[in-house]
């Protein structure tokens, strides 16, 4: 659940950044300045927006990398538990002892 809140926060921040950039660009277009100065200001604003977007993408990439590592670790642990469970059942079956779960699973 915490990850969902984090992604929601990033979406909000991203929407704010896009809105601020668009508002700044529009304000620059209507500001009393020469065309050359206005174009430089717009170019600067877009570079700023690009840097901000790059930072957000890098943060999201780090978050997703950590989440993937956690999921991989959990999957490896579950596979190990499943292997142990299976080996125990196979061992019990070869010793002539049948576990109730193994008999139940044999019918399915």
Secondary structure, DSSP 8 states (H G I E B T S, - for coil): -HHHHHHHHHHHHHHHHHHHHHHHHHHHHHSS--HHHHHHHHHHHHHHHHHHHHHHHHHHHHHHHHHHHHHHHHHHHHHHHHHHHHHHHHHHHHTT---HHHHHHHT-
